[in-house]
Amino acid sequence: MTIPLWIFLYLWIGIMSILSVVAIISAYMIMRFGLAGSRTVVITIFFLGLPAALILATIQYAYGVDWSQTITLFSVGTTTLY
């Protein structure tokens, strides 16, 4: 049984999209209903910067991967263990 690598890419994009939407909603709630202060702004910028950095790192890494490759599952290999 083989699974193409591009499936993992689409799953990761979906997970990161959900994370980004939740982060934006949370940041809006923090800024709207949170305490007014510089610490709140710094925490919000960090909270939004982390998913942005992950997305940029994923895009950079994705350019170097051959997405036509497959992963073989549930097969016995012929490689020796010594």
HUDA-V272980 format. One record per residue. RES is the residue in one small letter. PSI is psi in whole degrees, 0 to 359 (NA if undefined). Layout:
RES/PSI
RES/PSI
This chain:
m/124
t/145
i/126
p/147
l/332
w/337
i/319
f/325
l/313
y/324
l/317
w/319
i/319
g/316
i/316
m/328
s/316
i/316
l/319
s/318
v/315
v/322
a/320
i/318
i/317
s/319
a/322
y/316
m/322
i/314
m/328
r/314
f/357
g/179
l/138
a/122
g/169
s/329
r/322
t/318
v/318
v/316
i/320
t/318
i/318
f/318
f/325
l/334
g/328
l/309
p/325
a/319
a/321
l/319
i/316
l/320
a/322
t/317
i/316
q/318
y/324
a/332
y/338
g/5
v/139
d/102
w/358
s/352
q/160
t/160
i/127
t/125
l/152
f/42
s/149
v/122
g/168
t/11
t/134
t/154
l/5
y/NA
